[in-house]
Amino acid sequence: MAEAREKEAVIKLRGLVTGFGSKILHDHIDLDVYRGEVLGVVGGSGSGKSVLMRAIISLIQPKEGTIEVLGQAVSEAEAPRMRALEMRWGVLFQEGALFSSQTVAENIQVPLREYTGMSQQLMDEIAAMKLTMVGLPPDTAEKYPSELSGGMKKRAGLARALALDPELLFLDEPTAGLDPISANQFDELIRRLQKALGLTVFLVTHDLDTLRAVTDRIAVLVNKKLVVGTIAELRKNPDPWIQDYFSGVRGRAALAGMETD
Amino acid sequence: MTSIEAAADGAEAWFTLDRDDGRLAVGGDWTIGESARLDRELNALELKGQGPVTIDASKLSRLDSAGAWLLLRTRRALEAAGNTVSGPEVPERYQPLLENLDQEQPENRKSGPRIPKGFRGRLYRIGRTTVQNLKQAVSILGYLGRVTVETGEAIVKPRHNLRVTAIVHQVEETGINALPIVGLLAFLIGVVLAYQGADQLKRFGAEIFTINLLGVGLLREIGGLITAIIVAGRSGSAFTAQIGTMRVNEEIDAMQTMGLNTVDTLVLPRVIGLVIALPLLTFYAMVMGLIGGAMMCYFALDITIPIFLRQLNDAVSVNTMMVGLIKAPVFAFVIALVGCYEGFQVQRNAASVGQLTTRSVVESIFLVIVLDAAFSVMFSILDI
């Protein structure tokens, strides 16, 4: 990872403390996410993976510490500059968070309509292009979110997250609730799009297969701290939770075949 | 407004078409912020009869998927206009992006019938709404039948499926909890009625008949009507929202798979609860209205309470009140029925709950007033 250190850090956390009331979830954590990498964030249920993501995209105010995204401080940034920043990242929420009263095409066009002066014709074309990009059939455009399956909702949500061609993509458990085949396809999709669009991806997940297939580095949340490394590095970490996670039954099954590497 | 153009800080996107050379050179930042302008300019380009064209994109400084789409679209447009096209040659780092997008693009088609414009469009809309409303009326009538039959069954042979706890709960929710608001509004209406009546009747020296106006007005009509309208807004909407939310959460589906009859478990307690609660509420509203009127008479007209009571006794009989009260169970039945029916119509999205709650309130108030008019006609024919 020596060459990664010289790269530009797109997300920079310093001494971050978050929590609710007196409960602390993250205790002075530091993290750098470099341009063009896929960082997976794992941790037990309730360890605050999603909270970390929400803090970075400024849905939650941290108690202490600084968050810098694309060279701009998130916590202190005033509204107009935040808006400019928000155009440069895309977020896929767990259930897709599509607007239920709009068709999929309209969902994708929401940011286009808000931030660009495109003609309706071009917006329709772009929406159709994004749908193809995430592997959805063209007739999905006219459908409402309630008519889509869970996997399709996530793909549609991804298409919306990619509408403004962001540099940075946040994914909150993209494969949760999908069958293994759909999950694999989604992993491939993320990897393919990440390469094609040169995205930096911040990926919160539970899924060991996704971790192995998609991520470059992994950040593990244990005891309110972050341990960062590649899978191979983490498997040598003595922490009992990390050992359990990567070398337990599921871990071994998912990572089988990596022994020989 | 913040726009993505303002956020971009790179080089401006440009393109030039050299017609003699057959060369379309593009450069700068072909990104989403520039795409609206590029789209307009590219559409204005005359492409016919150009012959062979090379798209030279080697001078691109940035390219994202919106820009790549425009490049590919331009190539397709050139080809469709009968030119042979080579390229676009893009810098190597953008090659994966272009390859990724350069798959078979689906035709951009819009499905579904388009509503014609002008007079025909208006006719079309009137027709569509009429058919929708008729369908709705038939459907609600069917529902009325089903609920009536099941209510009858539940009362004739009260098996375990008459949920007493649920009914009592509904009486509390729709009746007892509504006492403050219904009481206050009925009281105020009594005050207003007495004041306006006294003002007019004073001209004829007939202030004392204010009490007749109050008695007949409140007991026969206004007491029942105002209570029904408040309850429609308060409980009818709550029924729709509760059942609608259960539908959104798939709770209704879950109940059905467990073999629970949704009419038994959700509709009957609400219908029976409201049929019990509304007449009681109506009586309470009448009393509160008369108290408000009596107070106004005392202060504005110097009519003491004993005189008020004696005049009231002359003006109305128990029958007058019964005429008002007999309508209440019917109103209650309609309000609860519409509330529950619309709840079951909710689609599985968040907007639907709000829409149908509004519709439920409008429909039940409409029906209450229509029924009240029907009752008036009936009573006048029967000479009551």
Chai-1 contact restraints between the chains, C-beta under 6 A:
chainA,res_idxA,chainB,res_idxB,connection_type,confidence,min_distance_angstrom,max_distance_angstrom,comment,restraint_id
A,R83,B,T2,contact,1.0,0.0,6.0,A-B,restraint_1
A,A84,B,A7,contact,1.0,0.0,6.0,A-B,restraint_2
A,M87,B,I4,contact,1.0,0.0,6.0,A-B,restraint_3
A,M87,B,A7,contact,1.0,0.0,6.0,A-B,restraint_4
A,S100,B,N349,contact,1.0,0.0,6.0,A-B,restraint_5
A,S100,B,A350,contact,1.0,0.0,6.0,A-B,restraint_6
A,S101,B,A351,contact,1.0,0.0,6.0,A-B,restraint_7
A,Y115,B,S3,contact,1.0,0.0,6.0,A-B,restraint_8
A,Y115,B,I4,contact,1.0,0.0,6.0,A-B,restraint_9
A,T116,B,I4,contact,1.0,0.0,6.0,A-B,restraint_10
A,T116,B,A36,contact,1.0,0.0,6.0,A-B,restraint_11
A,G117,B,A36,contact,1.0,0.0,6.0,A-B,restraint_12
A,M118,B,A36,contact,1.0,0.0,6.0,A-B,restraint_13
A,L122,B,D39,contact,1.0,0.0,6.0,A-B,restraint_14
A,D124,B,N108,contact,1.0,0.0,6.0,A-B,restraint_15
A,I126,B,A66,contact,1.0,0.0,6.0,A-B,restraint_16
A,A128,B,N108,contact,1.0,0.0,6.0,A-B,restraint_17
A,M129,B,W69,contact,1.0,0.0,6.0,A-B,restraint_18
A,P138,B,P106,contact,1.0,0.0,6.0,A-B,restraint_19
A,E142,B,S111,contact,1.0,0.0,6.0,A-B,restraint_20
A,S146,B,R348,contact,1.0,0.0,6.0,A-B,restraint_21
A,S146,B,N349,contact,1.0,0.0,6.0,A-B,restraint_22
A,L164,B,I32,contact,1.0,0.0,6.0,A-B,restraint_23
A,D165,B,I32,contact,1.0,0.0,6.0,A-B,restraint_24
A,D165,B,D64,contact,1.0,0.0,6.0,A-B,restraint_25
A,D165,B,S65,contact,1.0,0.0,6.0,A-B,restraint_26
A,D165,B,A66,contact,1.0,0.0,6.0,A-B,restraint_27
A,K195,B,P96,contact,1.0,0.0,6.0,A-B,restraint_28
A,A196,B,P96,contact,1.0,0.0,6.0,A-B,restraint_29
A,A196,B,L97,contact,1.0,0.0,6.0,A-B,restraint_30
A,A196,B,N100,contact,1.0,0.0,6.0,A-B,restraint_31
